[in-house]
Amino acid sequence: MSTTTELPTMSMIARFWAKVDKTEGCWNWTASTNRDGYGKLAKPGKHGGWVGAHRFARELLVGPIPTGLVIDHLCRNRACVNPEHLEPVTHRVNILRGVGVSAMNAKKTKCPQGHPLSGDNLHVNPAGERWCRACHNARQRAGRAAKAVAS
């Protein structure tokens, strides 16, 4: 099991199930959570550390999580450990599926002026930022005009 660096012990598996409240949908983690609300399960040993309860559940019940992937809670419930609600995805996909600033900006189809953020009107710079070409060009023209008046 990759999240534990060794196979889970029977006591770890028993401790895991003792902390799961199964409902028809989400299986809610009822024990310790980290500051972001994700369940955490202590690894065996004096200094074993912690493993994400959702990662433990996914690996225990489905199999290893491919290297480099994170778990997306399809149900949007961070305390859920139901493997049917947990999908391994890239960090980028996980962020863009969320409700944070990056996800909200990526979902925009128009700039604040109402121009489409698509096709020939869309510019994506090397940093991945999206620009409205019509607004960018208008700003460039206004800047050149201001310089001409000032000279």
Secondary structure as GFF3:
##gff-version 3
##sequence-region A 1 151
A	DSSP	alpha_helix	10	18	.	.	.	ID=ss1
A	DSSP	beta_strand	20	22	.	.	.	ID=ss2
A	DSSP	beta_strand	27	29	.	.	.	ID=ss3
A	DSSP	beta_strand	40	42	.	.	.	ID=ss4
A	DSSP	beta_strand	50	52	.	.	.	ID=ss5
A	DSSP	alpha_helix	53	61	.	.	.	ID=ss6
A	DSSP	beta_strand	70	73	.	.	.	ID=ss7
A	DSSP	three_ten_helix	83	85	.	.	.	ID=ss8
A	DSSP	beta_strand	86	89	.	.	.	ID=ss9
A	DSSP	alpha_helix	91	97	.	.	.	ID=ss10
A	DSSP	alpha_helix	101	107	.	.	.	ID=ss11
A	DSSP	three_ten_helix	119	121	.	.	.	ID=ss12
A	DSSP	beta_strand	122	124	.	.	.	ID=ss13
A	DSSP	beta_strand	130	132	.	.	.	ID=ss14
A	DSSP	alpha_helix	133	150	.	.	.	ID=ss15
###
